[in-house]
Each structure stands twice: as structure tokens, then as C-alpha cells.
Amino acid sequence: MASTTEGKKLVRSPSGLRMVPENGAFSSPFSLSEPQWVPDKECPRCMQCEAKFDFLNRKHHCRRCGKCFCDKCCSKKVPLPRMYFIDPVRQCAECSLISQKESEFFDKQIKVLINGATFLVTSGSSEKSETMVCRLSNNHRYLYLDGESRFEIEVSRIINVQVLTEGFTPGEKDIHTYTSLLENPYITEGQKYDCHLNQQISLC
């Protein structure tokens, strides 16, 4: 285990190398904990196709769900930024599809927001829009909106995110929803937010 700059440390786990925050209190609200692996003795067969494991048909654990599968059912190596893995890791078919969609969100929308971008913002029931610079903190914990007025939004209180196709309004074309990224069982009090991201961003 080696310490690195910017409050992060390199950790080696059974699943691979991870670059995690030194202080867990500052971890991203998008982060996931590594799952408990299903013990080898409890899975004599693939949990997808039920093929029996033997010397030739080896078992593999999905790094996202922890279940065990044969190589055919768990062959894809996909980035898993929510668990801070440095390299793509082995995942089952179901989990790899979820992780691929989430990686798109991290590679595109998250990068844009961290760098800062100008959006038209509507707040609550207001019909007026305001041009604001929107920026996400490096640890993904806060969303800053800066214009004639200023807002600081705790990301863990956002209950839904929709990324709209550029040039279209909600309902006109495909909308990618990332609600699963924001599931937080600890939100019980305080204001919650529903976000729609495009060249325009709406908060309500």
C-alpha cells in the first residue's frame, strides 16, 4: 500500500489495483464498496449457465457483484470507476452492461462538469433561465452553480440525473437516466434535487 498525492492511496485487493481516497469521508458519492465474493465451496456450478466447474472449466468472480461464473459468462473486462479500479476488471454479462453505461457517464458528463461549463439553469417552479457556470468538485461531492446568484448543491442529495440529447428538449429524443448512480439510503432530510443535463441544465 503506497500513499500518493492529492489525498489518495494505491490499494491492492483480490480484484485488482484501486486508487482510493485516504479519508473515506471524502470519497465520491458515486463510489461503490467491493462486494463479498461468493465462497468457492458454495458455487460448484456457474451461476449463469450452470456449467459444472472442473480443472478445464475454471470459475471466475465478477468484480462488481461477487458471484461466480465460468469464463464464457464472465469474460469481459470493463472499467469500473465507481470502485476506483485503475484497470478494467472482469465482470459478468449483466454487470458489464451496467458498468459500460456508467463509464460513459464518467467519461463524458463528469469530465465536462469537473472542467466547468456554461449552462442555462432553471430552478424550482421558475420559468426564467439564468446563464451559469456549472462545476463539479474533484471529489464529486458538490455541484457549484455560479452566475448572478450562486448555489452549492450536495451531490448526494440529487435523486435523479437525466442526460438529454443535444438540441432536443425532454421527450423529443432518447434520454439517458443515471438514477442508479445516485442511490443513497442515507438521504432522509433536507432538500433533494432532480437534474437534467444538456447544453441546458434544469434543477427542480
Secondary structure, DSSP 8 states (H G I E B T S, - for coil): -EE-STTEEEEEETTEEEEEESSGGGS-TT---------GGG-SB-TTT--B--SSS-EEE-TTT--EEETTTS-EEE--GGGTBSS-EEE-HHHHHHHHHHHHIIIIIIHHHHH-EEEEEEETT----EEEEEEE-TTS-EEEEESSSEEEEEGGGEEEEEEE-TT--BTTB-EEE-GGGG--TT--SS--EEEEESSEEEE-
